[in-house]
Structures are given as C-alpha cells and as structure tokens.
Amino acid sequence: MEQNRNKSINKGERVNLTFNSKQIDLIDSLVGEMGDNRADVVKTIFLNYLSEKEITTAIIKNKLKLK
C-alpha cells in the first residue's frame, strides 16, 4: 500500500474542477500560450495567482522562520 501511495505522490494528484462554458472557452483560448493542454493552463493560472498574491512567498518565509 505504501508503494502505491508513493507512486501517486510522484505522479501528482488529480483534482476535479468544474468550469462553466465561458470559463472553458477562456481556458481553451490559452492552450498553447500558457500550457500544452487545459490542465497545464489551469495549473499555470493557479500558480501565477499564488505568486501574485505573495502566498507562496509568505509560506516559504514562515517555513524558514521555523527552522
């Protein structure tokens, strides 16, 4: 069982999201510009959002303070 768990961690985990038709159209229009497929585009948007809001920076700073 532990071996299966490690495989899923290495591959990443899937998350089901629901988008309306306009959102899908927007995502589709960004394929090729922000990623190779819908999943890549959504992942890029998510990571850019975290970066823009400095959420990732705050998490890293907090972890460094704990060490």
Secondary structure, 3 states (H helix, E strand, C coil): CHHHHHHHHHHCCCCCCCCCHHHHHHHHHHECCCECCHHHHHHHHHHHHHHHCCHHHHHHHHHHHHC
